[in-house]
Amino acid sequence: MRVPYLDFSRAAAAEADALAAAFGRVHASGRYVLGPEVEAFEGAFAAFAGAAHGVGCANGTDAITLALRALDVGEGDDVLTVSMTCAPTATGILNAGARPVFVEVDPRTLTLDPARLPAALTPRTRAIVPVHLYGRPAAMDEIASFARAHRLALVEDCAQAHGARFAGKSVGTFGDAATWSFYPTKNLGALGDGGLVTTSRDDVAERVRRLRMYGYATRNDALEPGFNSRLDELQAAFLSERLLRLPEANRRRAALAALYDDRLRGAVETPPPAAAGAVPCHHLYVVRVAERDAVRKRLSSAGIGTDVHYPRAVHEQPAFASFPRGPLPETERAAREVLSLPLYPEMSEAEVGAVARALADAVRR
Ligand SMILES: Cc1ncc(COP(=O)(O)O)c(C=O)c1O
């Protein structure tokens, strides 16, 4: 059985009418950027994420930049984050004018290890950007209390965590703001790019709104230098439709992930059980294997698509090699070993079984 790593075409028929109606609504309205569809989606997504405000923007990278700038983090400031993430986490920090400082991850959860925060502090540290990698919540209780104790801004990178929860609350509600990506592969994806900042601080919401559109306080009146980072009406309309089905899609992901856990037990290192109080949203199903690249090739020959998130840690990439960091052996080891298996709501149980069998074979050889 061939199993593609991702297959958007499987969801297409079921949502075709709803998305066509969304297109028709926007087309007929004559409003294409930052209009009523964006406002409606901002409200609906903020409610989903347990925040008072949602402010749409162009993508998840800009969301990080806008949130940091709205919290007065920029030139001359250091931001503690992880290297075990996608490059845009660091790009978003850099685009705000600040400097990323890479902190080691917990080897089990692959999220920021709070025990490493004290040693990573610099006199310039102003903020922390933890990442809920693969949809697994970072240890937000400890991270948030460290941020409070040291008066640091806290911006959660929730790009992979739509629907993940920690200590009974949505991720993204533990700090000053949270940032979201609606890149098509995310649990909630657009038909293109999109991003959003959630916050329960009125001042932060107002400033992100200003910064996303040229720094305008009112039309044609820029109060401060800003950006052009807007969400358009079409994407917002599509996202509103897809948001309705997100909880069910996340439940299906959880069921398929549990099936993988069961079928792969003893064959490879499966994702660790969620920490106490953490509810992941199963964005990616990531196992760890030695000789990952060889295993991946064998799976490909067997017709099984896989991916790697991410083959090089951020600090191992030339653009980010010069930024401060302590030793990151766990991050570097993970980058060599992680392997993402197909996981999407439209997969069948038989496909999960086929992937698990092929993987068990591939690691035995
Ligand atoms: C952890 C993480 N942060 C930030 C981003 C950036 O989002 P975008 O691609 O929408 O800019 C992504 C996704 O690409 C991501 O996975």
The ligand as a MOL file (V3000), in Angstrom:
LIG
                    3D

  0  0  0     0  0            999 V3000
M  V30 BEGIN CTAB
M  V30 COUNTS 16 16 0 0 0
M  V30 BEGIN ATOM
M  V30 1 C 7.0810 26.5460 14.8090 0
M  V30 2 C 6.7820 27.4760 13.6830 0
M  V30 3 N 6.9310 28.7990 13.8710 0
M  V30 4 C 6.6480 29.6840 12.9050 0
M  V30 5 C 6.1990 29.2740 11.6770 0
M  V30 6 C 5.9920 30.3050 10.6210 0
M  V30 7 O 4.7410 30.3420 10.0370 0
M  V30 8 P 4.5590 30.8590 8.5360 0
M  V30 9 O 5.0960 29.8200 7.6170 0
M  V30 10 O 3.0790 31.0500 8.4380 0
M  V30 11 O 5.2910 32.1630 8.4390 0
M  V30 12 C 6.0030 27.9090 11.4270 0
M  V30 13 C 5.4710 27.3790 10.1740 0
M  V30 14 O 5.9290 27.4620 9.1120 0
M  V30 15 C 6.3250 26.9840 12.4580 0
M  V30 16 O 6.1970 25.6640 12.2580 0
M  V30 END ATOM
M  V30 BEGIN BOND
M  V30 1 1 1 2
M  V30 2 1 2 3
M  V30 3 2 2 15
M  V30 4 2 3 4
M  V30 5 1 4 5
M  V30 6 1 5 6
M  V30 7 2 5 12
M  V30 8 1 6 7
M  V30 9 1 7 8
M  V30 10 2 8 9
M  V30 11 1 8 10
M  V30 12 1 8 11
M  V30 13 1 12 13
M  V30 14 1 12 15
M  V30 15 2 13 14
M  V30 16 1 15 16
M  V30 END BOND
M  V30 END CTAB
M  END
